[in-house]
Every structure is written in C-alpha cells, then in structure tokens.
Amino acid sequence: MTGSLSLAPDERRVGFLVGAAVGAALAARTAGATDAPAVRAALADGVVPLAPPAGRRRAAVALADGLLEELLGGGVDLQRLSHRWVAWWREDGLDADAGLVEALAHLASFDAPLGEQGRSTAAALAATLPAALAVGSPRTMVAGTFHTARLLDPTPEGGLMAVAVVLAAGNFLQGRRDFIADVLGMLRANEASEALFGRVQAIARDPRRAPPPPRAGQADAIEVGCWALWHAHHRPRAIEVLEAMATTGGISPDAGAVLGGLLGARDGIATWPAAWIEGTGEDAVLRQAAALRAGG
C-alpha cells in the first residue's frame, strides 16, 4: 500500500485520536462475547459502539489521555504521568486487564515500574498511541514511547512493539502509508530479538493470511501490535476492518483502540458512520478538541 494521503493534518489528527476512542468502543460491544450466539446478541442493534457508563472512562482512552495531556502541556514527566494513571485506576479502572492492574498496583506501591518479571499488556500500546503526535521529533518520540510503555509493560519486546505502533501512526499522520521499513530499522537499531523482528517482517510478506484475532485477557502486546499493523498495512477499507473486529467478538478495547487509531490516522474518519462517532459519546468530543489543540 503506497502513496500519500490527501488529508489535511487536522483531519489526520482527528482521525487518529477519535478513531482510537471509536475502535475501543466498538470492540467493547463484543469484548465479552466468546461464541457466535453471544456475538449475535451483543450486535442485536447492529455494529455500534458501546459507550462507557456515565462518569467512567475505559483504560484504552483514559491512559492515552493522560499522556496526551502531558504532551499538550509541553513535555512528558513520567512520574507525573504514572500518578495520573494510578489515580484513574483507583477511582475507575474500567477495562483494566490483569497485566495493567499488576503494573499500576506496583506503581502505586513503589512509585516505580515492575521489573522484567511482570507480564505484557496491550494496554501499553493503547496508552502510548498519542506519542505519535511528536513525529516531528522522531528520536524523542521513539525514546519517549519506549520508556513510557515500560511503565505498564515491563518486557523489552512490549516496549519495542509500542514504538513500532507509534512509528506506524506517525507515518500515517505525515501522509505516508509505508511504515514497515521504518519499523524494521528501529527494531534492528534497538537490537530486538530475532523472534520479534521476524514477526514484524512477516507482516509485509503475507497479505492473505491475517494474524489470529487477539483474544481479550489472553493476547499480549506483541500479538495485538502485529494484528493491528497487519490490518493497517494490508486492508484498505477501514469500516469493513472495524466491523469485522466487532463481529469476531472477544477482542479487547485496548486492541480496538490501537486498530482504530491506526486506521483513523491513515484514512481520516469522515466516511465512518455518524452513529459510530456519536455512539462513542463524550470521548469522541473530547478527543476532537484535543486533536485541534495539538495542531496549534
């Protein structure tokens, strides 16, 4: 998939930030559905988002918004950011998976991230998505994403996958569709394992066989990242991709946010169903305002 996007920068930023919130809400509609009858029941009114309960915010959106506020405030302080995240977890915690709970509990108790013995969590990918807005400073973006992700996912592979996703989003925000070479170059430069390098390299090689859908509560950051990057690289019709995600069922809002953010940055959201934007509720409104703020 090559070529430049004919979207204004503001349209790409809105697509990126709002798309992530929409993707999370669409995935949430069927995240708990583990079989076909349950998926059909959840989609009785069609493929529409599931807005969070009043006064609550999903992990995929709340964590990313913490980073977004830091970025819009002029700079990211990791300790201050971790305190934002812990405060959300204590007061809300909607959709926090076991890996995220473990990471935030450790931050709350020790004011420091877990060691490498902790588990990987796709929440780190969703949380670091807004780092792509710093694409104009690529070295800072890469280093900042890695260290931010490690607050939640202590595995080096999880941190590198977060950088891979942010690099892809950054390419889309700049109007460039091809991201594989940049991602592979980053992985080589940071001495990624051959296993991780090979999985990302395989994304470009096999346009017909999608990675298996990442199951909520089971998939780690690598599985979610490769799945989302494969679809963003090979599948040109964002609406169909997101509908397929919802009708598959059992995919977490974290994974939905990563996929929705990538597709929204790539294509914008002007053609997405209005019901999707409206059904995402206040999150979509706040994200649109933040995207315009990010554009100065």
C-alpha positions in Angstrom: 0.0 0.0 0.0 1.8 3.1 -1.2 1.0 6.8 -1.9 0.3 9.9 0.1 -2.9 10.7 1.9 -4.9 13.7 0.6 -6.0 14.7 4.1 -5.2 17.9 5.9 -3.1 17.5 9.1 -6.0 18.3 11.3 -8.1 15.6 9.6 -5.4 13.1 10.3 -5.0 14.1 13.9 -8.8 14.0 14.5 -9.0 10.6 12.7 -6.1 9.3 14.9 -7.4 10.4 18.3 -11.1 10.0 17.7 -10.6 6.7 15.7 -8.8 5.2 18.8 -11.8 6.0 21.0 -14.3 4.7 18.4 -12.2 1.5 18.0 -12.2 0.9 21.7 -16.0 1.4 22.0 -16.7 -0.9 19.0 -14.5 -3.6 20.5 -16.2 -3.2 23.9 -19.5 -4.0 22.4 -18.5 -7.7 21.9 -15.3 -8.0 24.0 -17.1 -10.3 26.4 -18.7 -12.4 23.7 -16.9 -15.8 23.5 -19.1 -17.6 20.9 -21.3 -16.8 17.9 -24.7 -16.6 19.8 -23.2 -14.2 22.3 -21.8 -12.0 19.5 -25.2 -12.0 17.7 -26.9 -11.0 20.9 -24.4 -8.2 21.5 -25.0 -6.9 18.0 -28.7 -7.1 18.0 -28.9 -3.4 17.2 -26.1 -3.6 14.7 -22.4 -2.8 14.8 -22.5 0.2 17.1 -20.1 1.4 19.8 -20.7 0.7 23.5 -20.1 4.0 25.3 -18.7 3.7 28.8 -21.0 4.1 31.8 -21.6 7.7 32.8 -18.7 9.1 34.7 -16.3 6.3 33.7 -13.5 6.0 31.2 -12.1 3.0 29.5 -8.4 2.1 30.2 -7.6 2.5 26.5 -8.9 6.1 26.4 -8.1 7.3 29.9 -4.4 6.1 29.9 -3.8 7.6 26.5 -5.5 10.9 27.5 -3.1 11.1 30.5 -0.2 11.0 28.0 -2.0 13.4 25.7 -2.4 16.0 28.4 1.3 15.7 29.2 2.2 16.3 25.5 -0.2 19.2 25.2 1.2 20.7 28.4 4.7 21.0 26.8 6.5 17.9 28.0 6.1 14.5 29.5 7.1 13.9 33.1 6.9 10.1 33.6 6.4 10.3 37.3 3.6 12.7 37.0 2.1 10.6 34.2 2.3 7.5 36.4 0.5 9.3 39.1 -2.3 10.3 36.6 -2.7 6.7 35.7 -2.7 5.4 39.2 -5.3 8.0 40.2 -7.6 6.8 37.3 -7.1 3.2 38.3 -8.0 3.9 41.9 -11.1 5.9 41.0 -12.3 4.0 38.0 -10.3 1.2 36.4 -12.8 0.3 33.7 -11.5 -2.4 31.4 -8.1 -2.8 33.2 -6.8 -6.2 32.4 -4.7 -8.3 34.8 -1.3 -7.1 33.4 -2.4 -3.5 33.7 -3.7 -3.9 37.2 -0.4 -5.6 38.2 1.6 -2.7 36.7 -0.5 0.1 38.2 -0.5 -1.6 41.6 3.2 -1.7 41.6 3.5 1.9 40.5 1.0 2.8 43.3 3.0 0.9 46.0 6.6 1.7 44.9 6.4 4.7 42.6 8.5 2.6 40.2 7.7 0.2 37.3 7.8 -3.5 37.6 10.9 -5.4 36.7 11.1 -7.6 33.7 9.3 -10.4 35.6 6.0 -8.7 35.0 3.5 -9.6 32.3 3.0 -8.0 29.0 -0.2 -6.0 28.4 -1.7 -4.5 25.3 -2.8 -1.5 27.4 0.7 -0.2 26.9 0.1 0.1 23.2 -3.2 2.0 23.7 -1.7 4.2 26.3 1.3 5.3 24.2 -0.5 6.0 21.0 -0.6 9.8 21.4 3.2 9.8 21.3 2.9 9.7 17.5 1.9 13.3 17.7 5.6 14.0 18.3 6.5 12.6 14.9 8.3 15.8 14.1 11.0 14.9 16.7 11.5 11.2 15.8 14.3 10.4 18.2 12.4 11.9 21.1 9.3 10.1 20.0 11.0 6.7 19.9 12.8 7.0 23.2 9.8 8.6 24.9 7.4 5.9 23.7 9.7 3.1 24.9 10.2 4.4 28.4 6.5 5.3 28.7 5.4 1.9 27.6 7.7 0.2 30.1 5.8 1.8 32.9 3.0 -0.6 32.0 4.6 -3.4 30.1 8.0 -4.3 31.7 9.1 -6.6 28.8 11.5 -5.1 26.3 9.6 -6.7 23.5 6.4 -4.9 24.6 8.2 -1.6 24.8 9.5 -2.1 21.3 6.1 -3.1 19.9 4.7 0.1 21.4 7.4 2.1 19.5 6.5 0.1 16.3 2.8 1.1 16.6 3.7 4.7 17.2 6.1 4.8 14.3 3.4 3.5 12.0 0.9 6.0 13.3 3.5 8.8 12.9 3.9 7.8 9.2 0.2 8.0 8.7 0.0 11.3 10.4 2.6 12.6 7.9 0.7 11.3 5.0 2.9 8.3 4.3 1.4 4.8 4.2 4.5 2.7 4.1 5.9 2.1 7.6 7.4 -1.4 7.6 10.9 -0.2 6.6 11.0 2.4 9.4 9.7 -0.1 12.0 12.2 -2.8 11.0 15.0 -0.2 11.0 14.0 0.8 14.6 13.9 -2.8 15.7 17.4 -3.5 14.3 18.8 -0.4 15.8 17.5 -1.4 19.2 18.6 -5.0 19.0 15.2 -6.5 19.0 15.1 -10.3 19.3 15.1 -12.2 16.1 11.6 -13.6 17.0 10.1 -10.1 17.3 11.9 -8.9 14.2 10.7 -11.9 12.2 7.1 -11.4 13.3 7.1 -7.8 12.1 9.0 -8.6 9.0 6.3 -11.2 8.1 3.6 -8.6 8.1 4.6 -7.3 4.7 5.3 -10.8 3.2 1.8 -12.3 3.7 -1.1 -10.2 2.5 -3.6 -13.0 2.5 -3.2 -14.5 6.0 -4.1 -12.2 8.8 -2.7 -12.9 12.3 -5.3 -14.5 14.6 -7.6 -12.1 16.4 -6.1 -11.2 19.8 -8.3 -12.6 22.5 -9.2 -10.3 25.4 -7.4 -11.2 28.6 -5.0 -13.6 26.7 -3.2 -11.6 24.0 0.0 -9.8 24.8 1.3 -6.6 23.3 3.1 -8.4 20.5 0.0 -10.3 19.4 -2.1 -7.1 19.4 0.5 -5.0 17.7 1.2 -7.4 14.9 -2.5 -7.9 14.3 -3.2 -4.2 14.2 -0.2 -3.4 12.0 -1.1 -6.2 9.5 -4.6 -4.8 9.0 -3.3 -1.2 8.7 -0.8 -2.3 6.1 -2.9 -4.6 4.0 -6.6 -3.7 4.4 -7.7 -0.5 2.6 -11.3 -0.4 3.9 -11.3 0.8 7.5 -15.0 0.5 8.1 -15.0 -3.2 7.0 -12.0 -3.9 9.1 -13.6 -2.5 12.2 -16.9 -4.2 11.5 -15.1 -7.5 11.2 -13.4 -6.8 14.5 -16.7 -6.3 16.2 -18.4 -9.3 14.6 -15.5 -11.6 15.5 -16.0 -10.8 19.2 -13.7 -11.4 22.1 -11.3 -8.6 21.2 -10.4 -6.1 23.9 -11.0 -2.4 23.8 -7.2 -1.9 24.1 -6.7 -3.8 20.8 -9.7 -1.9 19.3 -8.1 1.4 20.2 -4.8 0.5 18.6 -6.6 -0.6 15.4 -9.0 2.3 15.3 -6.2 4.9 15.9 -4.0 3.5 13.1 -6.9 3.4 10.6 -8.1 6.8 11.6 -4.7 8.3 11.2 -4.3 6.6 7.8 -7.7 7.5 6.2 -9.4 10.0 8.5 -12.9 9.3 9.8 -15.0 11.5 7.5 -16.6 8.4 5.9 -17.1 6.5 9.1 -20.8 6.1 10.1 -22.0 9.0 12.1 -23.5 6.6 14.6 -20.1 5.4 15.5 -18.8 8.9 16.4 -22.0 9.8 18.2 -22.2 6.4 19.9 -18.7 6.8 21.4 -20.1 9.6 23.5 -18.0 12.3 25.3 -14.8 10.5 24.5 -15.2 11.4 20.8 -16.0 15.1 21.6 -13.0 15.4 23.9 -10.7 13.7 21.5 -11.7 16.0 18.6 -11.0 19.1 20.8 -7.6 17.6 21.8 -6.7 17.0 18.2 -7.3 20.6 17.3 -5.3 21.7 20.3 -2.4 19.5 19.2 -2.4 21.3 15.8 -1.8 24.6 17.5 
